[in-house]
Amino acid sequence: MVEITLQPVQIGTQSEDTEGRLAFTDGKLVAVLVRLSAELHGATGLAGQWCVEAGFGACATDVLSVWFDSLEAARGWMAEQLSIRQ
C-alpha cells in the first residue's frame, strides 16, 4: 500500500475553511485537503468533513467534489487512487 504523509497547514482560502493538510507520498505533494467549517457548511451537513481542495496527478479532482468523514478515509482514498494509476 502507498504511504501517505499528512502535514498540518493553514490555508488562505479567504473563508472560514482554513484548517488543512498537505498530502505527500515519496516526497511529492499529491493533494491539499481542507476541513469544511461549520460556519460555511453547517446547513449542508458537510461541516467537519475533509475535501480535496487541490489534487495532483492520480489525486486530481474537481474542486470540492470528494468529501471524507476523517483524515484516515482521505488517506485511504488517496492511496487507492495512487495504486490504481501507477
TORKOL-4160 file (C-alpha; in steps of 0.2 Angstrom, whole numbers, padded with zeros to 4 digits, m for minus):
86
<pt num="1" X="0000" Y="0000" Z="0000"/>
<pt num="2" X="0006" Y="0018" Z="m0004"/>
<pt num="3" X="0011" Y="0028" Z="0012"/>
<pt num="4" X="0003" Y="0045" Z="0013"/>
<pt num="5" X="0010" Y="0058" Z="0025"/>
<pt num="6" X="m0001" Y="0072" Z="0031"/>
<pt num="7" X="0007" Y="0089" Z="0036"/>
<pt num="8" X="m0005" Y="0101" Z="0045"/>
<pt num="9" X="m0006" Y="0118" Z="0037"/>
<pt num="10" X="m0017" Y="0134" Z="0037"/>
<pt num="11" X="m0024" Y="0138" Z="0020"/>
<pt num="12" X="m0028" Y="0156" Z="0014"/>
<pt num="13" X="m0045" Y="0152" Z="0007"/>
<pt num="14" X="m0052" Y="0169" Z="0011"/>
<pt num="15" X="m0066" Y="0160" Z="0020"/>
<pt num="16" X="m0068" Y="0150" Z="0037"/>
<pt num="17" X="m0061" Y="0134" Z="0029"/>
<pt num="18" X="m0043" Y="0137" Z="0034"/>
<pt num="19" X="m0038" Y="0120" Z="0043"/>
<pt num="20" X="m0029" Y="0110" Z="0030"/>
<pt num="21" X="m0017" Y="0096" Z="0027"/>
<pt num="22" X="m0003" Y="0094" Z="0013"/>
<pt num="23" X="m0003" Y="0076" Z="0007"/>
<pt num="24" X="0014" Y="0069" Z="0002"/>
<pt num="25" X="0019" Y="0052" Z="m0005"/>
<pt num="26" X="0038" Y="0048" Z="m0009"/>
<pt num="27" X="0042" Y="0067" Z="m0005"/>
<pt num="28" X="0029" Y="0073" Z="m0018"/>
<pt num="29" X="0014" Y="0083" Z="m0015"/>
<pt num="30" X="m0001" Y="0074" Z="m0021"/>
<pt num="31" X="m0016" Y="0084" Z="m0013"/>
<pt num="32" X="m0021" Y="0098" Z="m0002"/>
<pt num="33" X="m0035" Y="0094" Z="0010"/>
<pt num="34" X="m0046" Y="0107" Z="0018"/>
<pt num="35" X="m0058" Y="0104" Z="0033"/>
<pt num="36" X="m0075" Y="0112" Z="0030"/>
<pt num="37" X="m0081" Y="0124" Z="0043"/>
<pt num="38" X="m0097" Y="0124" Z="0052"/>
<pt num="39" X="m0100" Y="0142" Z="0048"/>
<pt num="40" X="m0100" Y="0139" Z="0030"/>
<pt num="41" X="m0106" Y="0121" Z="0028"/>
<pt num="42" X="m0116" Y="0118" Z="0044"/>
<pt num="43" X="m0133" Y="0120" Z="0034"/>
<pt num="44" X="m0127" Y="0107" Z="0021"/>
<pt num="45" X="m0122" Y="0094" Z="0033"/>
<pt num="46" X="m0104" Y="0094" Z="0027"/>
<pt num="47" X="m0096" Y="0103" Z="0042"/>
<pt num="48" X="m0081" Y="0094" Z="0049"/>
<pt num="49" X="m0079" Y="0084" Z="0033"/>
<pt num="50" X="m0062" Y="0084" Z="0024"/>
<pt num="51" X="m0061" Y="0088" Z="0005"/>
<pt num="52" X="m0048" Y="0088" Z="m0009"/>
<pt num="53" X="m0046" Y="0107" Z="m0012"/>
<pt num="54" X="m0032" Y="0103" Z="m0025"/>
<pt num="55" X="m0026" Y="0086" Z="m0031"/>
<pt num="56" X="m0012" Y="0082" Z="m0042"/>
<pt num="57" X="m0008" Y="0068" Z="m0054"/>
<pt num="58" X="m0018" Y="0052" Z="m0049"/>
<pt num="59" X="m0027" Y="0063" Z="m0035"/>
<pt num="60" X="m0033" Y="0076" Z="m0046"/>
<pt num="61" X="m0052" Y="0080" Z="m0044"/>
<pt num="62" X="m0065" Y="0094" Z="m0047"/>
<pt num="63" X="m0064" Y="0107" Z="m0033"/>
<pt num="64" X="m0074" Y="0101" Z="m0018"/>
<pt num="65" X="m0081" Y="0086" Z="m0027"/>
<pt num="66" X="m0074" Y="0072" Z="m0015"/>
<pt num="67" X="m0078" Y="0073" Z="0004"/>
<pt num="68" X="m0072" Y="0062" Z="0018"/>
<pt num="69" X="m0078" Y="0059" Z="0036"/>
<pt num="70" X="m0060" Y="0058" Z="0043"/>
<pt num="71" X="m0042" Y="0060" Z="0038"/>
<pt num="72" X="m0040" Y="0041" Z="0038"/>
<pt num="73" X="m0053" Y="0040" Z="0025"/>
<pt num="74" X="m0045" Y="0053" Z="0014"/>
<pt num="75" X="m0028" Y="0044" Z="0016"/>
<pt num="76" X="m0036" Y="0028" Z="0010"/>
<pt num="77" X="m0044" Y="0036" Z="m0005"/>
<pt num="78" X="m0028" Y="0044" Z="m0010"/>
<pt num="79" X="m0018" Y="0028" Z="m0008"/>
<pt num="80" X="m0031" Y="0019" Z="m0018"/>
<pt num="81" X="m0030" Y="0032" Z="m0032"/>
<pt num="82" X="m0011" Y="0031" Z="m0032"/>
<pt num="83" X="m0011" Y="0012" Z="m0033"/>
<pt num="84" X="m0023" Y="0012" Z="m0047"/>
<pt num="85" X="m0014" Y="0025" Z="m0058"/>
<pt num="86" X="0004" Y="0020" Z="m0056"/>
